[in-house]
């Protein structure tokens, strides 16, 4: 792991279904983070599509367009520009898509992982529209200035499941990252912090 890794957290409010507008938002924040000296920019869950997508995520046209935008956005990480971790859906094996995390680095989609724990309470209906992925392994990020870091990326609900963080740590993750797209809930931030320190 390098001696110094500068991470920018791009907290933003994407609009459900506005893929072009969300891409422009991500690109603007990526440029700002680059100007601030970031090595890595972390965006929320489903930032390219907005969240929650509900049945819109079952449309093949949305999945195809999202895949094309991921490839286009990955090009923005070429030539030593900051890497990106973000959330987006992708087509699954069993007819339902995955809610995923992507690492864009070196001008390409360097890694992707599927959300393991799908919530099905309150405003969440993920078990109906998404396929659950296996417990994820770390993503390897080679830094342009030298060094490598192994990122343990969890997607939202994965943080609440001990097996996910433990599995990432046991398989070599050096930094744990959680991308979230959850709606605001009173007291939830404090519960997240308490969970993160235990």
N, C-alpha and C positions, 0 to 999 in steps of 0.2 A: 504494500500500500504506500502511496506517495506521502511525503512529509506534509504536504498541503493539498487540500481539495476544496475548492470554492464551489458551493452549491447555492443556486438561486431557487427559491420556492415561488412559483408563478401562480398565486391564488387569483382565480378569475371566475367569471360567471358566464360560461358558454350558453348558447341558446339551443334548445332541443330542435334538431332537424336543420339548423343553419350551418351546414358543413363548410361552405365557402367563407362565411363570416367568422366561424370558429377557427378556421385555418389562418385567416388574416390576424385574428387575435393572438394565436399561438406564435405566429411569426413576429409580430410586433414585440411581444414579451421576450421572445428568444433574443431578438436584436438588442433589447434593453439590457438583458442579463449579460450578453456578450460584452457590451460596452462597459458594464460594471466589473468585468473580469471573471465571470463564472466559468467553471470547467464543465458543469452539469446543471441543467435546468429541469426542475421537476414540476410537472403539470398535474391537474386533478384526473380522477377517474372519468372516463368517457368525455374528455375535453373536446375532441373533434366533432362529436355528435350531439353533445348535450346529454343530460341525465336527469331523471330516468326516461328511457326511450319507450318503454312499454312495447306494444306490438310493432312499432316502427322498426325495431331491430330485426324483425322477422322478414323484412323486405330485402330480397337479394340485391336490388339496385342500391340500397343504402350500404350494404356490406361491400359491394364492388367499388362504389365511390370512395368509401372510407379507406379501402386497401390502396387505391390509387393516390389518395391524399397522403397516406403514410409514406409511400415511396417518394412522392414529391417533397414532403417535409424532411425526409431523411437526407436529401441532397443538401439541405441547409446546414448539415453538421459536417460537411466535407472540409478539407483543408485546415484542420485544427480548430474549427469552430466548436462551441460548446455542444456536448452531447445532450440528448433529451430523453427523459422518462415521461411517458404519458399513458393515458388510458384510452382504449378504443375497442370496439367489437371486431371479431373476425369470424368467418364461417367455421362452424364446427363439423365434426364427423357424423353426428347423428341427426342432422337436420336442423338442430338449434345452434345458434352462434355461441361463442365464448365472450365473456366480459374480460378483457385482457389488459395487460400492461406490456408496453413496448419500450425497448431501448433503441434509440436511433443514435448512431455514432459512426464517424468516419465515412459519412455519405451513404449509409445503408441502414436497413432494419437489421440491427445486430443481434437482437434477441426478443423473444416474446414469451409471455407466461399467461396462463389462464387463471382467472379467479377461482379459488378452491371452494370457499364458503359462500353459498348463495343465500341471502336473506329472503325470508318470506313472511314478513310481519309489517304492520303499519303501512307505510306507503310503498313497501318493497314487494315485488311480485317476480323475483328473479328466477325462482325454480321453474316457473312456467315458460319463460322466454329464453333462458340461457342454459347451456350445458356446463356442469361443474368440471373444472380441471383437476389434475392431480396436485398433491402438495408440491409447490414450485421449488425449483433449485435456484441458486444464485445466477445472476447475469454478470458476465465479465466485461468490464469497461477498461479498454486500453486508452490511456491518456496521451494526448499529443506531446506533452512535455516530458513524457516518460513515466513509467509506473503503471500498475494495474490495480484496480479495485474490484472486489466482488460484491455486487449489490444484491441484497435480499429484498426484493420488491413484493409487497403484499398489496392486494386490492381491497380496500375498505374493510369489509366484514372479515377478511382473512386475519386481521389484527386481533380479533376477539377470540380466535381459535388457537389455543396454545400449540397444537401440533405444527402449525404453519411456521411460526417464529422459531420454534425449536428445530424443526427440519431444516430451515434456512441456516441457522447457526451451526448445526451439526454438519452441514454440507459445505461449509466454508464462507458463508456470508460475512463480510467485514463491517458492513453498514446495513441497517434495516431501514427501509423506506416504505411508507404507507401512502398510497394515493387514494384520495377520497372524493366522492361527489355527493355525499349525504346532505339532506336538507338540515337546516338549523334545528337544534333541540336543546332546550334549557338544561344545563348541567352536563351535557355530553362531553364537552371539551375537557372538563375536569376528570371525568371517568376515563377518557382516552389517555390523558397524561398519567394518571395513576396506573393504568394498565401497562403503559410503555416503560415505566420505571420498575415494574415488578418482574 
